[in-house]
Amino acid sequence: MWDYTEKVVDHFKNPRNVGVIPDADGEAIVGSLACGDSLKFSFKLDEKKEKIIDAKFQTFGCASAIASASALTEMVIGHTLEEVKSITNDDIVKYLGGLPTQKIHCSVMGKEVLEAAIDDYEIKVGIKVRSEEEIQKEIICKCFGISRGAIVETVKEHDVKSVEDLQKYIKAGTACGACKTKLSKIIEEQLNKQKSN
């Protein structure tokens, strides 16, 4: 039995801000259902795009994962992106009054998903620009760690026309299915490129 603080137990039993923001400014998923832990995080900014006015999470994980994600949402709401960029996994642990050593990785997932969601926002609005190499290295299927580049190559090599076609060759989208919309979009983009060539 793990030795949890009262605050961890409270955030586990009464998690704050569970759910999805449909029109999120930034969102990301880290972890993998295949490995056991997965965390989705999204945030919404105010009209001036200065402060976070809402943050939500969904997780497939243990009590520490739920508590860490719940704590993270409370830590970011009401703060600017610049302020929350400095949040570390140690800050999440401190906020919860501590975590068992074996469960620190749950706070690391919190830090990683926050960074990824901020990157998502900054890429959408053009603050950050990714190189072609970074674009191809992006992991699309988190469950199996399949990159955009691997998907594009499979589409080209095997004349893939649909997600179902793609799944005959690689496992993308066959576990949680969260990436299926992205997979469809990548396939459509490649088919359009082939038509224009």
N, C-alpha and C positions, 0 to 999 in steps of 0.2 A: 504493500500500500504506500502510495506517495504521500509525502508530508506537504499538504497544500496550505497556503495562508487563507485567512477568512475572505480576503478580497478575491483571490483566485476562485474559491468556491462560489462566491456571490456572482462573479462574472460568468462562471460555468452554468450555474443554476438559473440565473436571470440575465442572459446575454443581452447586451444593448445593440440596437441598430442592425438587427438581422434582416437580410433581404437583398434586393437588387434595386438600383436606381436606373430606370429605363432610359433616361436621357442623360446619363452620366457624362461629366466632362472628362474624367479619366477612369480607367478600369484595367484590371489585370488579374491573371490567375498564376499562382506559383504552386510548386509541388506537383504531385502526380497521384492519381487514384491507383495506378499500378503499384506505387510504393507505399500507399496507405494514407498519406496526408496531402490534402489539396485545399487551397485557400483562394477565394475570389473576393476582391475588394474593389469598391467603386466610390467615387466622390463627386459632389456637385458644388460648383462655385457660385458666389453671389453674382448679381447682374454686372457688377464692375469687374468680375473675374479676379477678385482680390482674395476673398476669404472663403474657406470651405464651410458651406452651410449645411451639408448633409454628407454622411458617409455610411456605407452599408457593407456587410460581409456575409458570405456563405462559406462554410467549411465542412470538410469531411475529415474529422480528426478527433483527437482525445480532448479531455477536459482542459489541458493546458493550451491546446490549439484554439479552442473556443474562447477561453478567457483572454488569451493574448490578442486575438482578433477583435473581441469586444472592447478591450482596453484601448487598442489602437484607434478605433472609431471615436471614442471619447477624447482621446489625446489630440486628434486633428481638427475636430469640429470647432469652428470659431477662430481658426488660425489661418495665416496666409501660407501659400505653398513654400515660400522661402523659409518660414518658421518651421514647417514640418519636415523640410528636407534634412534638418539636423537631428531628427529623431533616430536614435539607435536602438538596437535590440536590448541593450542594457537599460535604456530608458523605459522600455515596455516592462522589463523584469522589475525594475524599481517601482513603477506605477502599481504593479500587482503585489508589491511587498515581498517579492522573491518567487522563484520557481525551482523545483528540484533540478539538480545538475543534469540529469538525464532528459529533462524536458526543455532545456534552453533553446533547442532547435526550433521550438514553436514560436519563440519571440523573434528568431532569425527570419522565419517565414514572414512574420509581420513586417519587418524592416524591408525585406525583399519585395513584397507585394506593394508596399507604399512607394518604393523607388520605381517599380515597373509601372504603376498607375500614373505617377507624375510624368514619367517618360512618355506614356501613351498620350497624355494631355499635351505635352510640349511638342510632340511630333505632329499631332492633329492641327495645332495652331501655328506651326512653322517655326517655333522657337528652336527646336532641335531638328536637324536634318540628318538622316541616316545614309551611310554610303550603300552602294549596291551590295557590297559584301555583307554588311550588317543586315540588310533586308533579307538576303538569301539565308543567313544563319538563324533568323528568327524562328523560334520553336512555335509551330502552329498546333500540333497535337501534343499537349502537355503530358498526357497519359503514357505515351510511348516515345516522347522526345524526338518527334519527327519535324524536321525543319522545312521552311518554305522551299529551299533549294531542292531538297529530296522530293518534295511533292511535284515541283515544276519538272524535274527530270523524269519522274515517273509518267507524268501526263504526256510529255514529248515522246518518250521511248515506246509507250504502249498504246498510243492513240486513245487516251482516256477521255470520255465524254461526260461522265457523271461521277458523283461520290461513290456510288456502288461499283462502277468500273475501277476506280482508284483502289478500293478496298480489296480487290482481287489480287493486288500486287503488294500493297503495304497496309499496315494495321490502322492507319490514321482514321480517327472518328469511330472506331469500333468499341471503345470502352465507354466513357461517359457521354460522348456525342456532342460535347460543348463546342467543338471546333468545326462541326459540319457546315455551318454558314460560311465560315472562312474558306473551307475547302472548296465549296461550290464557287465562291468568288474567284479563287485562284484558278480553278479549272476554266471558268468563263473567260478570265483575262487571257489565259494561254490560247484558248480556242480563237478568240478575237485577234490575237497576234498572228496566229497561223493563217487566218483568213486574209489579213492585210499584207502578208508576205508573198 
